[in-house]
Amino acid sequence: MAPTDETGQTAPQAPPFGTTPPPRSPAEGAVGPGARMPRWLPRAMVLALGLVAAFQFGSWAFHQLTGLLINVLIAFFLALAIEPAVCRMAARGMRRGLATFLVFLGLTIAVAGFVTLLGSILAGQIIKMVEGFPDYLDSVINWINTTFHTELRRVDVQEGLLHSDWLRKYAQNSAAGVLDVSAQVLGGLFQLLTIGLFSFYFAADGPRLRRTVCSVLPPARQTEVLRAWEIAVDKTGGYLYSRGLMALVSGVAHYILLQALGVPYAPVLGVWVGLVSQFIPTIGTYLAGALPMLIAFTVDPWYALWVLVFVVIYQQFENYMLQPKLTAKTVDIHPAVAFGSVIAGTALLGAVGALIAIPAVATLQAFLGAYVKRYAVTDDPRVHGHRRRVTAPGGLLARAGRLWTAPRQRTAADEAGCEPSAVAENGSTGERPGV
């Protein structure tokens, strides 16, 4: 009989003296001191470390190249915008590179001439404001003395400004920030040069680029890529057309206001407001309105206030009424989708995202629309916004009568302890049927 322990289980018997116990299988969980590591474990560890290192390097490289990628994206949409003009000139026998160069030369001359004209106007107005500053200060001091019964003098105000800590700190910060401003200006010029070069190559070598992309795709995919490319060209052109229309409307509206107030250089300022407010997203409106306000201030300080009020009101009109309708017609997207795409683009890429969000969304919508299967809509009044009204039998009076008698029947049923149907059959006696 085998010995048992306190728990009632059979105790393991020791092997006879001089015999070797059988080796235990690995399934029983015994690991000897000389057991080896599986061969796949070092490889798995090296592979995991390699994947983590590759992910970290890719994330770092993407963050370092974000600026370059954004510049390439802007250049691509700029090349799509000038694609129709380049193709039209190339169709007449001109070399594509020369046609692209002529288009860029025309744009550069127009922008440079406009900036030079505005710079000369702005410099003249600043000189005029500096020369007339004492007269403005005297008028402000006289108004304050008359209104609040004070005795301010221009000499006291000038000495207080010259010896103030605020002016001293502002001068020190301005002197220290000259290098930062110079670096930003040089960085902006380099960024413009980068965008110009990439857009020139994209436009001049457009057919070669399309052939290169299509050469790595099967024929069915090649057709889809070429269709998407053509849609992108059309939508980008429509977007620029809508922006041009809004710039024209904005320029005319601000020209009428400035001309009515007697502000000098009203036509040039109208063109400035129209172009800057439409083609510089987010801050373009405020940057465009600052220059007319500055020049209007040289005529009358109250005129600057009127210009500010008009800029704010017109901006609301443009954002909620003019822009959605024009965008919906030229780019063929819903106004709500256009508004939402601008907000989403601003959240993702800032000002650049706001500028290219609408043509990108319009291109994606038109491309996907070719592959979405659509069905005929059923002829239901609810599709057209009409609700189907169900009238109870007996008309409106009978329905009102039933609503009036229903509470009385429920009250009688509660008192009699029976169902309302029984009360309806036996009246108000509270007797059950058949009793």
C-alpha positions as CSV (number, residue, x, y, z in Angstrom):
1,M,0.0,0.0,0.0
2,A,1.5,3.4,-1.1
3,P,2.0,5.9,1.7
4,T,-0.2,9.0,1.7
5,D,0.3,12.5,3.1
6,E,-2.0,14.5,5.3
7,T,-4.1,15.7,2.4
8,G,-4.9,12.1,1.3
9,Q,-2.8,12.3,-1.9
10,T,-0.4,9.6,-2.8
11,A,3.2,10.7,-2.0
12,P,5.7,10.3,-4.7
13,Q,8.0,7.3,-4.1
14,A,11.7,7.7,-4.2
15,P,13.5,5.8,-6.9
16,P,15.4,2.7,-5.9
17,F,18.9,3.2,-4.8
18,G,21.4,3.3,-7.6
19,T,19.0,4.1,-10.4
20,T,18.7,7.4,-12.4
21,P,15.3,9.2,-12.4
22,P,13.8,9.7,-15.8
23,P,14.3,13.2,-17.3
24,R,11.3,15.5,-17.0
25,S,9.8,16.9,-20.2
26,P,9.9,20.6,-20.9
27,A,6.1,20.7,-20.7
28,E,6.3,20.1,-17.0
29,G,7.9,23.5,-16.6
30,A,11.4,22.3,-15.4
31,V,14.2,24.4,-16.9
32,G,17.7,23.0,-16.2
33,P,20.7,25.2,-15.5
34,G,22.1,24.5,-19.0
35,A,19.0,25.3,-21.0
36,R,19.6,27.5,-24.1
37,M,17.7,30.7,-25.2
38,P,15.4,30.1,-28.3
39,R,17.1,31.0,-31.5
40,W,14.2,33.3,-32.6
41,L,14.3,35.5,-29.5
42,P,17.5,37.5,-30.3
43,R,16.3,38.1,-33.8
44,A,12.9,39.3,-32.6
45,M,14.6,41.7,-30.1
46,V,16.9,43.1,-32.8
47,L,13.9,43.5,-35.1
48,A,11.8,45.3,-32.5
49,L,14.7,47.7,-31.7
50,G,15.2,48.3,-35.4
51,L,11.5,49.1,-35.9
52,V,11.5,51.5,-32.9
53,A,14.6,53.2,-34.2
54,A,13.2,53.5,-37.7
55,F,10.0,55.0,-36.4
56,Q,11.9,57.6,-34.3
57,F,14.1,58.5,-37.2
58,G,11.1,58.8,-39.6
59,S,9.3,61.0,-37.1
60,W,12.3,63.3,-36.6
61,A,12.9,63.5,-40.4
62,F,9.2,64.4,-41.0
63,H,9.3,67.2,-38.5
64,Q,12.5,68.5,-39.9
65,L,11.1,68.5,-43.5
66,T,7.7,69.8,-42.7
67,G,8.6,73.3,-44.0
68,L,9.9,71.8,-47.3
69,L,6.9,69.6,-47.8
70,I,4.5,72.6,-47.3
71,N,6.5,74.6,-49.8
72,V,6.3,71.7,-52.3
73,L,2.5,71.5,-51.7
74,I,2.1,75.2,-52.4
75,A,4.2,75.0,-55.5
76,F,2.2,72.1,-56.8
77,F,-1.1,74.0,-56.5
78,L,0.5,77.1,-58.1
79,A,1.6,74.9,-61.0
80,L,-1.9,73.6,-61.3
81,A,-3.2,77.2,-61.4
82,I,-1.0,78.3,-64.3
83,E,-1.4,74.9,-66.1
84,P,-4.2,76.2,-68.4
85,A,-2.2,79.2,-69.6
86,V,0.9,77.2,-70.2
87,C,-1.0,74.5,-72.1
88,R,-2.7,77.1,-74.2
89,M,0.7,78.6,-75.2
90,A,2.3,75.2,-75.8
91,A,-0.6,74.2,-78.1
92,R,0.3,77.1,-80.4
93,G,3.8,75.7,-81.0
94,M,5.8,77.3,-78.1
95,R,8.1,75.2,-76.0
96,R,6.6,74.4,-72.7
97,G,9.6,75.7,-70.7
98,L,9.5,79.0,-72.5
99,A,5.8,79.3,-72.0
100,T,6.2,78.7,-68.3
101,F,8.9,81.3,-68.1
102,L,6.8,83.9,-69.8
103,V,3.9,83.3,-67.5
104,F,6.1,83.6,-64.4
105,L,7.8,86.7,-65.9
106,G,4.4,88.4,-66.4
107,L,3.3,87.5,-62.8
108,T,6.6,88.8,-61.4
109,I,6.4,92.1,-63.3
110,A,2.8,92.6,-62.1
111,V,3.6,91.9,-58.5
112,A,6.8,93.9,-58.5
113,G,5.1,96.9,-60.1
114,F,2.2,96.8,-57.7
115,V,4.5,96.5,-54.6
116,T,6.7,99.4,-55.9
117,L,3.7,101.6,-56.4
118,L,2.3,100.8,-53.0
119,G,5.7,101.3,-51.4
120,S,6.1,104.8,-52.8
121,I,2.5,105.7,-51.7
122,L,3.1,104.4,-48.2
123,A,6.5,106.2,-47.9
124,G,4.9,109.5,-49.0
125,Q,2.1,109.1,-46.5
126,I,4.4,108.2,-43.6
127,I,6.5,111.4,-44.3
128,K,3.3,113.4,-44.4
129,M,2.2,112.0,-41.1
130,V,5.5,112.7,-39.5
131,E,5.5,116.3,-40.7
132,G,1.9,116.8,-39.6
133,F,2.2,115.0,-36.2
134,P,2.6,118.3,-34.2
135,D,-0.7,119.6,-35.7
136,Y,-2.5,116.3,-34.9
137,L,-1.1,116.4,-31.3
138,D,-2.2,120.0,-30.9
139,S,-5.8,119.2,-32.0
140,V,-6.0,116.2,-29.7
141,I,-4.7,118.3,-26.7
142,N,-7.2,121.1,-27.5
143,W,-10.0,118.6,-27.6
144,I,-9.0,117.1,-24.3
145,N,-8.6,120.5,-22.6
146,T,-12.0,121.6,-23.9
147,T,-13.8,118.4,-23.0
148,F,-12.3,117.6,-19.6
149,H,-11.3,121.2,-18.6
150,T,-7.6,120.4,-18.3
151,E,-4.5,122.5,-19.0
152,L,-2.3,120.1,-21.0
153,R,0.6,121.5,-23.1
154,R,2.3,120.0,-26.1
155,V,5.8,120.6,-24.5
156,D,4.8,118.6,-21.4
157,V,3.4,115.7,-23.4
158,Q,6.6,115.6,-25.6
159,E,8.9,115.6,-22.6
160,G,6.9,112.9,-20.9
161,L,7.1,110.7,-23.9
162,L,10.8,111.3,-24.5
163,H,11.7,110.5,-20.8
164,S,9.3,107.6,-20.3
165,D,10.4,104.1,-19.5
166,W,8.0,102.7,-22.1
167,L,9.8,104.5,-25.0
168,R,13.2,103.5,-23.7
169,K,12.3,99.8,-23.5
170,Y,10.6,100.0,-26.9
171,A,13.7,101.4,-28.4
172,Q,15.9,98.8,-26.8
173,N,13.7,95.9,-28.0
174,S,13.5,97.4,-31.5
175,A,17.3,97.6,-31.7
176,A,17.7,94.0,-30.4
177,G,15.0,92.8,-32.8
178,V,16.6,94.2,-36.0
179,L,18.6,91.0,-36.5
180,D,15.5,88.8,-36.0
181,V,13.5,90.9,-38.6
182,S,16.4,90.6,-41.1
183,A,16.6,86.9,-40.6
184,Q,12.8,86.5,-41.1
185,V,13.0,88.6,-44.3
186,L,15.8,86.5,-45.7
187,G,14.0,83.3,-44.7
188,G,10.8,84.6,-46.5
189,L,12.8,85.4,-49.6
190,F,14.4,82.0,-49.6
191,Q,10.9,80.4,-49.1
192,L,9.5,82.3,-52.1
193,L,12.5,81.3,-54.2
194,T,11.9,77.6,-53.3
195,I,8.2,77.8,-54.1
196,G,9.0,79.5,-57.4
197,L,11.5,76.9,-58.5
198,F,9.4,74.0,-57.6
199,S,6.3,75.4,-59.3
200,F,8.3,76.2,-62.4
201,Y,9.6,72.6,-62.6
202,F,6.1,71.2,-62.0
203,A,4.5,73.4,-64.7
204,A,7.3,73.1,-67.3
205,D,7.8,69.3,-66.8
206,G,4.1,68.5,-66.2
207,P,3.8,65.9,-69.0
208,R,7.1,64.2,-68.0
209,L,5.9,64.1,-64.4
210,R,2.6,62.5,-65.4
211,R,4.4,60.0,-67.5
212,T,6.8,59.2,-64.6
213,V,3.9,58.7,-62.2
214,C,1.9,56.6,-64.7
215,S,4.8,54.4,-65.6
216,V,4.7,52.6,-62.2
217,L,1.0,52.0,-62.3
218,P,-1.2,49.5,-64.3
219,P,-3.3,50.9,-67.2
220,A,-6.5,51.1,-65.1
221,R,-4.8,53.1,-62.4
222,Q,-3.2,55.4,-65.0
223,T,-6.6,56.5,-66.2
224,E,-7.7,57.3,-62.7
225,V,-4.5,59.3,-62.0
226,L,-4.9,61.3,-65.2
227,R,-8.5,62.0,-64.4
228,A,-7.7,63.2,-60.9
229,W,-5.0,65.5,-62.4
230,E,-7.4,67.1,-64.8
231,I,-10.0,67.5,-62.0
232,A,-7.4,69.2,-59.8
233,V,-6.5,71.6,-62.7
234,D,-10.2,72.5,-63.2
235,K,-11.0,73.0,-59.5
236,T,-7.9,75.0,-58.8
237,G,-8.7,77.3,-61.7
238,G,-12.3,77.7,-60.5
239,Y,-11.0,78.5,-57.1
240,L,-8.7,81.2,-58.4
241,Y,-11.6,82.5,-60.5
242,S,-13.8,82.8,-57.5
243,R,-11.0,84.6,-55.5
244,G,-10.6,87.0,-58.4
245,L,-14.3,87.8,-58.4
246,M,-14.3,88.4,-54.6
247,A,-11.2,90.6,-55.0
248,L,-13.0,92.7,-57.6
249,V,-16.1,93.1,-55.5
250,S,-14.0,94.0,-52.4
251,G,-11.8,96.4,-54.3
252,V,-14.8,98.2,-55.8
253,A,-16.6,98.4,-52.5
254,H,-13.6,99.9,-50.6
255,Y,-12.9,102.2,-53.5
256,I,-16.4,103.7,-53.3
257,L,-16.0,104.3,-49.5
258,L,-12.6,105.8,-49.8
259,Q,-13.6,108.0,-52.7
260,A,-16.7,109.2,-50.8
261,L,-14.5,110.1,-47.8
262,G,-12.0,112.0,-50.0
263,V,-9.1,109.7,-49.1
264,P,-6.2,110.1,-51.6
265,Y,-5.1,107.2,-53.8
266,A,-8.5,105.5,-53.6
267,P,-8.1,103.4,-56.7
268,V,-4.7,101.9,-55.7
269,L,-6.0,101.3,-52.1
270,G,-9.0,99.5,-53.5
271,V,-6.8,97.2,-55.5
272,W,-4.6,96.6,-52.5
273,V,-7.6,95.7,-50.3
274,G,-9.1,93.4,-52.9
275,L,-5.9,91.4,-53.6
276,V,-4.4,91.2,-50.1
277,S,-7.7,90.3,-48.4
278,Q,-8.4,87.4,-50.8
279,F,-5.0,85.9,-51.4
280,I,-3.5,86.1,-47.9
281,P,-5.7,84.0,-45.7
282,T,-6.6,84.5,-42.1
283,I,-4.8,87.8,-41.6
284,G,-5.2,89.2,-45.1
285,T,-8.3,91.2,-44.3
286,Y,-6.8,93.0,-41.3
287,L,-3.5,93.6,-43.1
288,A,-5.4,95.0,-46.1
289,G,-7.5,97.3,-44.0
290,A,-4.5,98.7,-42.1
291,L,-3.1,100.7,-45.0
292,P,-6.4,102.5,-45.9
293,M,-7.0,103.3,-42.2
294,L,-3.5,104.8,-42.0
295,I,-3.9,107.0,-45.0
296,A,-7.5,108.0,-43.9
297,F,-6.0,109.1,-40.6
298,T,-3.9,111.6,-42.4
299,V,-7.0,113.2,-43.7
300,D,-9.2,113.0,-40.6
301,P,-8.9,110.7,-37.6
302,W,-12.7,110.0,-37.7
303,Y,-12.3,108.8,-41.3
304,A,-10.0,106.0,-40.0
305,L,-12.7,104.9,-37.6
306,W,-15.3,104.8,-40.5
307,V,-12.9,102.7,-42.6
308,L,-12.4,100.3,-39.7
309,V,-16.2,99.9,-39.2
310,F,-16.7,99.3,-42.9
311,V,-13.9,96.7,-43.1
312,V,-15.4,94.7,-40.2
313,I,-19.0,94.8,-41.6
314,Y,-17.8,93.9,-45.1
315,Q,-15.8,91.0,-43.8
316,Q,-18.8,89.5,-42.2
317,F,-20.9,90.0,-45.4
318,E,-18.1,88.3,-47.4
319,N,-17.6,85.4,-45.0
320,Y,-21.3,84.4,-44.6
321,M,-22.9,85.5,-47.9
322,L,-20.6,86.3,-50.8
323,Q,-17.8,83.7,-50.4
324,P,-20.0,80.6,-49.9
325,K,-22.2,81.4,-52.9
326,L,-19.3,82.2,-55.3
327,T,-17.4,79.2,-54.1
328,A,-20.3,76.9,-54.6
329,K,-20.8,78.0,-58.2
330,T,-17.2,78.1,-59.3
331,V,-15.7,75.2,-57.4
332,D,-19.0,73.3,-57.3
333,I,-19.1,72.4,-53.5
334,H,-21.6,73.2,-50.9
335,P,-21.1,76.4,-49.0
336,A,-21.1,74.6,-45.7
337,V,-18.5,72.2,-47.0
338,A,-16.4,75.1,-48.2
339,F,-16.6,76.8,-44.8
340,G,-15.8,73.6,-43.0
341,S,-12.8,72.8,-45.3
342,V,-11.3,76.2,-44.6
343,I,-11.6,75.7,-40.8
344,A,-10.1,72.2,-41.1
345,G,-7.3,73.4,-43.4
346,T,-6.4,76.2,-41.0
347,A,-6.3,73.8,-38.0
348,L,-4.0,71.4,-39.9
349,L,-1.6,73.7,-41.9
350,G,-2.4,77.2,-40.7
351,A,-2.6,79.9,-43.4
352,V,-1.4,77.5,-46.1
353,G,-4.2,75.0,-45.3
354,A,-6.8,77.8,-45.4
355,L,-5.5,78.8,-48.9
356,I,-5.5,75.3,-50.5
357,A,-8.3,73.6,-48.5
358,I,-11.1,74.5,-50.9
359,P,-9.5,73.3,-54.2
360,A,-8.2,70.2,-52.4
361,V,-11.6,69.3,-51.1
362,A,-13.3,70.1,-54.4
363,T,-10.9,67.9,-56.2
364,L,-11.4,65.0,-53.8
365,Q,-15.2,65.4,-54.0
366,A,-15.3,65.4,-57.8
367,F,-12.9,62.4,-58.0
368,L,-14.9,60.3,-55.5
369,G,-18.1,61.3,-57.1
370,A,-17.2,59.4,-60.3
371,Y,-17.0,56.1,-58.3
372,V,-20.0,56.5,-55.9
373,K,-23.0,54.6,-57.2
374,R,-26.2,56.6,-57.1
375,Y,-29.8,55.4,-57.2
376,A,-33.1,57.0,-58.2
377,V,-34.8,58.8,-55.3
378,T,-38.3,57.6,-54.5
379,D,-41.2,59.9,-55.2
380,D,-42.0,60.7,-51.5
381,P,-43.3,64.0,-50.3
382,R,-40.8,63.8,-47.4
383,V,-37.9,64.0,-49.9
384,H,-39.1,67.5,-50.9
385,G,-39.5,68.6,-47.3
386,H,-43.3,68.0,-46.9
387,R,-44.5,66.1,-43.9
388,R,-47.2,63.5,-44.4
389,R,-50.2,64.3,-42.3
390,V,-52.4,61.4,-41.0
391,T,-56.0,62.6,-40.2
392,A,-58.0,60.5,-37.8
393,P,-61.4,59.1,-38.9
394,G,-64.3,61.5,-38.2
395,G,-62.4,64.7,-38.8
396,L,-60.9,67.2,-36.4
397,L,-64.1,67.6,-34.2
398,A,-64.3,63.8,-33.6
399,R,-60.6,63.7,-32.7
400,A,-61.1,66.6,-30.2
401,G,-64.1,64.8,-28.7
402,R,-62.1,61.6,-28.1
403,L,-59.3,63.6,-26.5
404,W,-62.0,65.2,-24.2
405,T,-63.6,62.0,-23.1
406,A,-60.4,60.0,-22.7
407,P,-59.5,61.5,-19.3
408,R,-63.0,61.0,-18.0
409,Q,-63.0,57.4,-18.9
410,R,-59.6,56.8,-17.3
411,T,-60.9,58.5,-14.1
412,A,-64.0,56.2,-14.0
413,A,-61.8,53.2,-14.6
414,D,-59.6,54.0,-11.7
415,E,-62.6,54.4,-9.4
416,A,-64.2,51.1,-10.5
417,G,-60.9,49.2,-10.6
418,C,-61.5,48.0,-14.2
419,E,-60.2,48.6,-17.7
420,P,-61.2,51.8,-19.6
421,S,-62.7,49.5,-22.3
422,A,-65.2,48.1,-19.8
423,V,-66.2,51.5,-18.7
424,A,-66.7,52.5,-22.3
425,E,-69.1,49.5,-22.8
426,N,-71.0,49.8,-19.5
427,G,-71.0,53.6,-19.1
428,S,-70.1,55.0,-15.7
429,T,-71.7,52.2,-13.5
430,G,-68.4,50.4,-12.9
431,E,-70.0,47.0,-13.5
432,R,-68.1,44.3,-15.4
433,P,-69.5,42.8,-18.6
434,G,-71.9,39.9,-17.9
435,V,-72.4,40.8,-14.2
